[in-house]
Amino acid sequence: MSALRRPLKSLGQNFLVDGNIIDRIIDAADIHPAQPVLEIGPGRGALTSHLAERAGRLMLIEFDHALAAWHRQQFATTPTVSVVDGDVLKVDLAVLLAESPERWNVVANLPYNISTEVLFRLYNVHSRLERMTLMLQKEVGDRLVAPPDCSAYGVTTVLLGLWFDISRVIVVRPGSFHPSPKVDSVVLSFVPLSEPRAEVGDEDLFRAVVKSAFSMRRKTLSNCLKSAEFSSIISSGELLELCGIDGRRRGETLSLEEFALLSRTLSEMLGAAALGGGHDSGN
Ligand code: SAM
C-alpha cells in the first residue's frame, strides 16, 4: 500500500512480511470455496489477498480506520469481501457470523495485547466455527496446549480445551514481522468439537469454577473456591468431598474431567439448595 503510516504500537501492528510463514498459515487454514472466512485485523493485507482468492466470502474486521478504508477501496469491486471498520472486542460476533448459515473459518494474526480477550469471544461463538488458525504470542499459545500440572496450564487451557482440538502449526521468530516484536509467536490450529470434551452441565458454572480455581495460583483449591461467589450458597468443602478431590491440591493440577465433575456437582448442590432454601456456611 502507498503512503504508509508508521505501524501503531497501541494496535499491536506487527505486520507479517515473511512469505514462507504466510504460505504456512494459508495452508493450515485449509479454506474451501463454500466456507465464509473471517479475518480479524487484516492490517496491510499480508494474508488478505490469499484469503480473498480462496474464500467464497471474506469478512474483515479492522480497528485502524485508515487500513479499513484502504481495504474497502481495494475490494470495492469484489462483492464477496466485506469490511467492518471496528473493534473486534466491541462488535457482536454472534450477529456478524449470523450473516452466513455456514460455519466460519477464522484466520488472524492477533494483536498481542488483546489476544486472550479475543480468544474468549471466539470461544463464546464456537458452535458457529469450522476452524481457526491464529497467530499468538508464543507464551499465550503455549498455555493453550499445556498439560495439567505445569505453570502454563490455566483458565484458557481448560476453557478452550473443552470445545477445541488445538495443535501447534509453527513457531514464528520476530524477524518475520515489521516491525519485529520482542518475543516469539506461534500459529495454532483450533478445530471445534461437535460435543464438549467433558460433560460440564451448566457452562456458566463451569467457567466460574475454573476461574476461581486459578484465581490465586499459590493457594490451595480449597482456599480459592472459598472466595468464589457460589460459596455463599454452598460449602466448597462439601463440594470437594463429594467429588473426591483433595482441597489441598492446586487448581493447576486438575484435569478437564475433574473440573467438569466439580461443575456438575456444584450445579446439583445449587439446585438442592434452591429447593431446600438451606445453606451450609461451613465451607
Ligand atoms: N494481519 C496482518 C498481518 O498479519 O500482517 C496484521 C496483523 S497485526 C499483528 C494486528 C492487526 O489487528 C492490525 O492491523 C491492527 O490494526 C488490528 N487491530 C488491533 N486491535 C484491533 C481490534 N481491537 N479490533 C480489530 N482489529 C484490531
Residues whose N, C-alpha, C, O or C-beta is under 5 A from the ligand:
A	BS01	SAM	L11 G12 Q13 N14 F15 L16 I40 G41 P42 G43 R44 A46 I61 E62 F63 D64 G86 D87 V88 L89 N109 L110 P111
